[in-house]
Amino acid sequence: MILKSGYPFSLIKNGLVATYPKLEKNIRTEVVILGGGISGALMAYQLLLQGIACVIVDARSIGLGSTCASTSLLQYEIDTPLHKLADQIGENNAAKAYWLCREAIDTLAAIAAKIGFVDFQKRKSLYYAAARKDVPSLLKEFTSRKKHGFQVQYLSEKEARDKCGINAPAAILSKDGAQTDAYMFTHALHQFNIKKGLAVYDRTPIIKIRHDKNSVRLVAENGYELKCKKLVYATGYEVVQYIDKPIVKLHSTYATVSESLSAEKPFWKDNMLIWNTADPYLYLRTTRDNRILVGGRDEDFYSPGKRDALIQKKSKQLTRDFTKLFPHIMFAPEFSWTGTFGSTKDGLPYIGEYAKLPNSYFALGFGGNGITFSMIAAECIANSISGRNSDDLKLFSFNR
Ligand SMILES: Cc1cc2nc3c(=O)[nH]c(=O)nc-3n(C[C@H](O)[C@H](O)[C@H](O)COP(=O)(O)OP(=O)(O)OC[C@H]3O[C@@H](n4cnc5c(N)ncnc54)[C@H](O)[C@@H]3O)c2cc1C
C-alpha cells in the first residue's frame, strides 16, 4: 500500500534518523510486534515496562509508514463530537472514550519526558464553528464536555475574536492538547527500548502468518521465521489485508507547511492547536522552527495515483483556507504531502483481540487521533497480555 507521497515535513527535516538491521536469523520470543511506527514503538515501551520480552519487525525503514506523514496534533477531541458519540454508544461510554484520550496525552507527555524526547509541547486547542449553522451543535458539544468534567470555555463571536484573534461565529477553547513529532518520537522510543532489550528489525516484510493454538509463527520474505506466544498487529492501515470485516474506510488527506517565519511572539494566541467543524475539517498548528502547518481538504477515496495528482491543488486550497482565517500572516507553502487516512463508523479505533486470529492483538489507531489511540492501545494490550483485565477494551472491540 502506498501510504504517503510528496514531502512529509518531518521526514524532509530529519531524514533517516537511525539504522536498524534486517531480520537475518530465526527468533523465538514472548511477543512479536508487527509494525515499527508510533503504534509499535509505544507498544514495545509498554510491554518492556511490564517486563515482557518483545521484538519489532517492519517491512519498511522505520517510521516510513503513516507515522512520518503525521502532523502530530494530540487531542482528546476525537473525530466524532462527544455529544454525537453519546448518541451512538451511550453517554457513559462516550465520556469514557474521551477521558481515555485525555489521559493518553498526559501519558505521552510523561513518556516523552522519561525518555528525554524534547519535541513535545502542551497546547490549548481551539475548535471553532466553520459556519453559523454549526453553532447550535457546537453549543451542545460544549455542554456535553463541560458536564463530563473537561476544562473547556465557550467563546462567542466577539470573544473568539478578542481572545484568540479568530473570525468565527463561536468556538470551544480546550485546555488540554499537545503537539509532537510522531516520526522523531518513534525513533526516540526505539532507541530507548533497544537499551532495555528490544530488538527492532526493519526492511523485513512478513509474508506469512500462522496462528496456532498456543503460538504464532511469522515468515519473512527472506525465509527467516519468528515464533511467539502473542502477536501484536501494529500495522496501521495495511491491516485491511488481515481483517475480513469492513472496519475502516480509507480516504486521502493533505497537509502543507509554510516557510519558517520570523516570530518573536506567537503567531496567534498561545500558538494553540486550531481546528473546525467543517467536514472535512481544517486544522493548524505551529512548529518549533516557526512554521505553520495546515492540514485537511480530505478526499473520500483511497487511490494513490488520484490522490497524489492533487497535492499542488490541495496545497493552494490549504493556503487559501489559512489566509482567510489569518489574513495578516503571510503564508508561503514550502512542503506539501498527502497520506492515506482511515475512519471508522464511530470515530473510535479497533483495539484488542480478533477471534478468528488466536493469540493476537490489534493496535489500530484509526482517525484524526491516531497517536492518542496508539497510546491507549499500547496500555490496554500490555495489560491484557500480562494478565490484567482491561475493561476499556470493550469500547474498542471488533464486536461493537
Ligand atoms: C497526513 C496525515 C496527518 C495526520 N495527522 C495526525 C495528527 O495530527 N494526530 C494524530 O494523532 N494522528 C494523525 N495522523 C494519523 C497518524 O499518523 C497515524 O495514526 C499513525 O502514524 C499510525 O501509526 P502506526 O504505527 O499505527 O502505522 P504506520 O506508521 O503506518 O506503521 C505501521 C507499520 O507496519 C508495517 N507493516 C504493515 N504490514 C507489514 C507486514 N506484513 N510486514 C512487516 N511490516 C508491516 C508497515 O511497514 C508500517 O511501517 C495523520 C496521518 C496522516 C497521513
Ligand as a Chemical Component Dictionary entry (heavy atoms), coordinates in Angstrom:
data_LIG
# 
_chem_comp.id                   LIG 
_chem_comp.type                 NON-POLYMER 
_chem_comp.pdbx_formal_charge   0 
_chem_comp.three_letter_code    LIG 
# 
loop_
_chem_comp_atom.comp_id 
_chem_comp_atom.atom_id 
_chem_comp_atom.alt_atom_id 
_chem_comp_atom.type_symbol 
_chem_comp_atom.charge 
_chem_comp_atom.model_Cartn_x 
_chem_comp_atom.model_Cartn_y 
_chem_comp_atom.model_Cartn_z 
_chem_comp_atom.pdbx_ordinal 
LIG C1  C1  C 0 -1.260 13.464 6.678  1  
LIG C2  C2  C 0 -1.573 12.805 7.985  2  
LIG C3  C3  C 0 -1.770 13.597 9.108  3  
LIG C4  C4  C 0 -2.039 13.020 10.344 4  
LIG N1  N1  N 0 -2.157 13.809 11.431 5  
LIG C5  C5  C 0 -2.369 13.272 12.647 6  
LIG C6  C6  C 0 -2.419 14.095 13.788 7  
LIG O1  O1  O 0 -2.314 15.326 13.722 8  
LIG N2  N2  N 0 -2.611 13.499 15.006 9  
LIG C7  C7  C 0 -2.748 12.142 15.127 10 
LIG O2  O2  O 0 -2.912 11.655 16.251 11 
LIG N3  N3  N 0 -2.705 11.340 14.045 12 
LIG C8  C8  C 0 -2.512 11.870 12.820 13 
LIG N4  N4  N 0 -2.438 11.069 11.716 14 
LIG C9  C9  C 0 -2.596 9.621  11.899 15 
LIG C10 C10 C 0 -1.311 9.024  12.445 16 
LIG O3  O3  O 0 -0.221 9.495  11.710 17 
LIG C11 C11 C 0 -1.391 7.521  12.362 18 
LIG O4  O4  O 0 -2.484 7.090  13.141 19 
LIG C12 C12 C 0 -0.140 6.862  12.904 20 
LIG O5  O5  O 0 1.018  7.351  12.295 21 
LIG C13 C13 C 0 -0.245 5.371  12.665 22 
LIG O6  O6  O 0 0.914  4.795  13.162 23 
LIG P1  P1  P 0 1.082  3.241  13.066 24 
LIG O7  O7  O 0 2.359  2.915  13.734 25 
LIG O8  O8  O 0 -0.153 2.591  13.545 26 
LIG O9  O9  O 0 1.128  2.966  11.496 27 
LIG P2  P2  P 0 2.365  3.117  10.494 28 
LIG O10 O10 O 0 3.209  4.276  10.806 29 
LIG O11 O11 O 0 1.801  3.029  9.115  30 
LIG O12 O12 O 0 3.236  1.834  10.821 31 
LIG C14 C14 C 0 2.775  0.548  10.527 32 
LIG C15 C15 C 0 3.960  -0.241 10.032 33 
LIG O13 O13 O 0 3.568  -1.604 9.862  34 
LIG C16 C16 C 0 4.380  -2.139 8.860  35 
LIG N5  N5  N 0 3.750  -3.324 8.297  36 
LIG C17 C17 C 0 2.482  -3.477 7.847  37 
LIG N6  N6  N 0 2.301  -4.731 7.356  38 
LIG C18 C18 C 0 3.503  -5.386 7.487  39 
LIG C19 C19 C 0 3.981  -6.677 7.144  40 
LIG N7  N7  N 0 3.207  -7.589 6.553  41 
LIG N8  N8  N 0 5.266  -6.978 7.407  42 
LIG C20 C20 C 0 6.090  -6.088 8.013  43 
LIG N9  N9  N 0 5.682  -4.834 8.355  44 
LIG C21 C21 C 0 4.416  -4.483 8.093  45 
LIG C22 C22 C 0 4.463  -1.017 7.830  46 
LIG O14 O14 O 0 5.610  -1.142 7.028  47 
LIG C23 C23 C 0 4.456  0.247  8.681  48 
LIG O15 O15 O 0 5.731  0.830  8.818  49 
LIG C24 C24 C 0 -2.160 11.608 10.457 50 
LIG C25 C25 C 0 -1.987 10.814 9.330  51 
LIG C26 C26 C 0 -1.691 11.399 8.111  52 
LIG C27 C27 C 0 -1.474 10.514 6.916  53 
# 
loop_
_chem_comp_bond.comp_id 
_chem_comp_bond.atom_id_1 
_chem_comp_bond.atom_id_2 
_chem_comp_bond.value_order 
_chem_comp_bond.pdbx_ordinal 
LIG C1  C2  SING 1  
LIG C2  C3  SING 2  
LIG C2  C26 DOUB 3  
LIG C3  C4  DOUB 4  
LIG C4  N1  SING 5  
LIG C4  C24 SING 6  
LIG N1  C5  DOUB 7  
LIG C5  C6  SING 8  
LIG C5  C8  SING 9  
LIG C6  O1  DOUB 10 
LIG C6  N2  SING 11 
LIG N2  C7  SING 12 
LIG C7  O2  DOUB 13 
LIG C7  N3  SING 14 
LIG N3  C8  DOUB 15 
LIG C8  N4  SING 16 
LIG N4  C9  SING 17 
LIG N4  C24 SING 18 
LIG C9  C10 SING 19 
LIG C10 O3  SING 20 
LIG C10 C11 SING 21 
LIG C11 O4  SING 22 
LIG C11 C12 SING 23 
LIG C12 O5  SING 24 
LIG C12 C13 SING 25 
LIG C13 O6  SING 26 
LIG O6  P1  SING 27 
LIG P1  O7  DOUB 28 
LIG P1  O8  SING 29 
LIG P1  O9  SING 30 
LIG O9  P2  SING 31 
LIG P2  O10 DOUB 32 
LIG P2  O11 SING 33 
LIG P2  O12 SING 34 
LIG O12 C14 SING 35 
LIG C14 C15 SING 36 
LIG C15 O13 SING 37 
LIG C15 C23 SING 38 
LIG O13 C16 SING 39 
LIG C16 N5  SING 40 
LIG C16 C22 SING 41 
LIG N5  C17 SING 42 
LIG N5  C21 SING 43 
LIG C17 N6  DOUB 44 
LIG N6  C18 SING 45 
LIG C18 C19 SING 46 
LIG C18 C21 DOUB 47 
LIG C19 N7  SING 48 
LIG C19 N8  DOUB 49 
LIG N8  C20 SING 50 
LIG C20 N9  DOUB 51 
LIG N9  C21 SING 52 
LIG C22 O14 SING 53 
LIG C22 C23 SING 54 
LIG C23 O15 SING 55 
LIG C24 C25 DOUB 56 
LIG C25 C26 SING 57 
LIG C26 C27 SING 58 
# 
